[in-house]
Amino acid sequence: MENDNFDVIIIGGSYAGLSAGMALGRSLRNVLIIDSGRPCNEQTPHSHNFLTQDGKTPHEISKEARRQVEKYNSVQFDDDIVVSAKKATKGFEVKTLSGKRFKSKKLVIATGIRDIKPDIPGFNECWGISVLHCPYCHGFEVKNETTGIIANGDFAFEFSKMIIHWTKDLSLFTNGKSELTEDQIRQLTRKNIQINENKIDQLEHTNGKIKNILFKDGSKHPLKAIYAKVPFEQNLNVSDDLGVELTEFGHIKTDPFYKTNVFGVYACGDNSSMMRSVANAVGSGNTVGAMVNKELIEEEF
């Protein structure tokens, strides 16, 4: 590092963080981007629904993005993990796993989220490959295939209504006793959506490509794709360290300009949005870069 004091520190150097970094670099700001190099979609084979990048691997997109941001000399990178970020006398102080400390006037949190995957053998290996979270990201590639949903209750009902649009060969696996109402069951049955309450033992797959769901009673069900929504947690303890508020769903709470409740702290990307996609992350990061620069201009004028 040429210095340890910056206009802006961006925690997270994936799509949202790099997008914010580009906007700030083009605004002549001294920026530090700190990134661990472990994005949540690292094993996803292809990214979709992003103009000009449709079908590329996530790594290809992020590698090219970083190459472009590195052209702006006022933007520096540190390949490390942030372990704490706190308010300082003036601005903020960030500490990394390797023990380095940096200060900044503004802070952008672009840390993404950490998926908490169920303890089902094979689930982790298939995640992002044939176990999918979003039909808009991956539904076209598995359209009309034999598809399953692992979910229960109201969410299972609403998600089934959505996925049936992409394939009529759909089964719902509640992984235990169904929590659906009688009316929901009638509606799903009317659409020929099978409901299976067997407890799941494991996912049989080859290199992450699902073949069968194996159940604890010894039965199995062949599949080409599964949709599942898993819980998540923030990668950085923003609540205790910074006093940043979270929504009831666990996302960082922001206003329409991605400002948090803590002055000078912004959040963008998956950590603050239910719309989990590369395109959304890039868009929110671009807006954050402009908003942070505008705030700095107002303070300096």
Steps between C-alpha positions, in 0.01 A plus 500: 500500500617851419307627803254381761254789474246511219198692383307173479555143607295238318469171684444236234643497150251299303238647263348764729830603654682523169214698347512749788879510468483585132255786558719638780821453305351696215407765758869540594452352847768318697341160551601175664317179404554211742393158376547138606467360147228253603167607345187305592446394137854371442385150395212621281595400142324784316348839575186617320255786460771766485525689172830455309613228745228235462642148524846594624640345816483715814880487516534635145273794581669590828852455358429737213325743735802514729735546205297803391480652848875457549555749216395780736813587694318642799341161573713254697434137593578290804436125473401438859200439725347777708440384858365827641381840385431771757431869526809705575550858618479610141341250268564127535771249583525156343711209624593198288577139586871558438500784755506801268297808593360759259296817544252674272247779488229275355432130509331279239394152608485270197562175683226286350345232721592156630256220414415261782444174315308208649680196635406284201792310341546616142316831546814712531665333201192568283439857624510744209539219247179295513359618834387850411368804687356709218300417185589836346869413527481134399143401409542526125783244502282239678167586337265202451736271693401269787525749784458504874457759773623445854278718717201495733210717611393826340833555328479156338155584365603839358826365356317211333263747333804672352706199391206329325536776241840357394411130514182295534696199629525627856506335842503664842709334772406619848771287669262395774136563588336750270412840644281589201136585555229282350417774250865530395523124451186506281641777284837329455336165425280668240821611325638142516772599744594192703546548875750266667533505881779240529807600699798563273811291559732639233532635148654259252704690244794493262732802531218709641239396243203348682381151403267394783368605835552205733259471794550349842236233427719368216297646212633749248377756249690586177556870430696732270470811717392609848403843628563582863504814712749475784543737795796735503708717727707812450870449433589793727357580842369840403238519775725478806809666357341787309143518626363439152136387502378184329159427350271231638640267233863562601606736221675830573232768510557787258308789349444522120851645463656209694577705810483310827380648830865583584616820332782433256428127468348362181411143401451343158462160337358181647548608861230765469261372233259212448573528126805277501669530162820622337310767307338638814832500686671695223214750479488563874878538519498759223237704684690474829816631337318808375319559831817471707687741273211748517503485880874565507461792260234659722723468805805642323333791323 
